[in-house]
Amino acid sequence: MRPWMIVLIVVLVVLIALIVTLYFLGKRAQKKQNEQQAMLEANKQTVSMLVIDKKRMKLKDAGLPQIVLDQTPKLMRSSKLPIIKAKVGPQIVSLICDDKIFDSVPVKKEVKASVSGIYVLSVKGLHGKQTEALPARKKGRFRRALEKAQEKAGAKPLK
């Protein structure tokens, strides 16, 4: 056997082991996420609140309780999260918002929100006209070329 063939076989074995490991880790992470989502859905409450401000900010700068900072992993503390400052009853609180609905949360409006602990799951407007989601972003050159190629090939275009 030639030396380059041995190196190629070793590299292939390492790559296959890496792919298998990533598959099982991804499966475990997906299972954990599904359990957490079910727990959030089980504990959610509907609350009426006035949204004062919303921003993406670091966890330590958000004004959340100290116990929340202590429970988060150290790598997560410096990442930016969607934070909503709202008046719930007589209190002004900082809440963590779901990334999917953060752009559709109206500022300086009273809303009815589904909240689980300090996590906002969904928001519906109460008074005034409804704010619409942001308009779709302009398509870039690569996206247009990709869609043209898919149309010519007869495939379903991406959204």
N, C-alpha and C positions, 0 to 999 in steps of 0.2 A: 504494500500500500504506500502511496505517495504521501509526503507530509502535508500537502495542501488539502488532501482528502480527509485526513484526520482532523485538521482544524475546521473544515466545513462541517463534518459530522458533529463535533463538539459544539459549534455555534448553533446548529439546528436543534440539538438536544436542549441547550440552554433556552433558546427561543420557545420551544414547545413547552418546557416547564414553566416559563414566565407566563405564557398565554393561559395555561391551565390554572395557575395560581390566581391570575387576574379574574378569570371566569368565576371561580368559587368565592373570591372576595366580593365581587360585584353582586353575586347572588345573595350573599349574607347581608350586604348593605341594603339591597332592595327589600329584603324581608324585614329588616330593622325599620326602614322608612315606612313600610306599610303598617307596622305595629304602632309607630308614633302617630301616623295620620289617623288611625282608628281611635287612638286615645284622645287626640285633639277633637275629633268629631263627637266623641262621647261626653266630653266635658265642656262643650261650647254653650254659651249663653248669649241671648240677644240683649244688647245694651244700646240706649240712646245716648249719643255724645256729640259734642261740638268740636270739630277738628280745628285746632288752632294753627298748627304748622306741620309740615312734613318735609323730611330731608333724609338723605343717605349720609350716615355718620358712623364713626367708630363706636364700638360698644361701650368703651370706657368713657367717651364724651357724651353719651346719650342721656345720662341722668337716670339710668335704671338702678334698681335696688342693688346693694352690695352683694347679696346672696346670688343674684343672677350672674354677676361678674365672677364670683368664686366658682360657680358650677360650669362655666364655659371653658372649653379647652384653650390653652395658651395661644395656639396658632389662630384661633377664631377671634380672639379679643381685639386684634388690630385690624380685622377686616371690616369693611363698611356694610351696614345693614340699613334697610328701609325703616326709619323711625317716625312715628306719628306722635305729636304732642296734642293731647285732647283733654277737654273738660268733661269728666264723667261725674254727673251729680255736682257736688260742691268742690270736688278735687280736680286738680290738674295733674295728669299722669302721662308718662312716656310709655308708648306701646310699640312692640315690634310688629311690623306689617308683613303680610305675605307678599312675596315679590311679584306674583301674578296680578294682584289687584292694586299695587302701589300707585301706578300711574292714573288709575281711575278714581282715586280717593279725592273728593273735593275739599279744598281748603276754605276755612272760614264759613263752613256750612254745618248744619245739624244733620247727622246721619244716624241710621240704625245699623249697628254692626254686630256681627257674630264674633264673640271674643272667647278665647280659651286661655285663661290665666292672663298673661301679658301679650298674647299673640292674637292679632286681628286676622280672622279667616275670610270674612266677606263684608262688604259695605253696600248699603242702599241709601239713597238720598231721601230725606223726609220733606223738606220745604224747598220752594223755589224750583227753577227749571233744572233738569238733570244735566250734568256735565258729561260731555261725550269723551270717549277715549281719544288719545292723540291720533292725528292722521297717519296713515301708513307712510313709512319712510320712502324716500325716493330710491329707485332701483339703481344700483351701481352698474358699471360696465360689465363686470364679470357675471352678475346675476342675469342681465339681459342676454348675454351671449349663451349662458347656460340654458335659459328658457327657450331661446331660438333653436338650440341644438336638440332639446327635448321635443319640441314641436315637430321638427323634421324627422326625428326618430319615431314619433308617434306615442311617446311616453306621456304620462300625466305630468303637467307642470307643477313645480313647487310653489308653495304659498309663503 
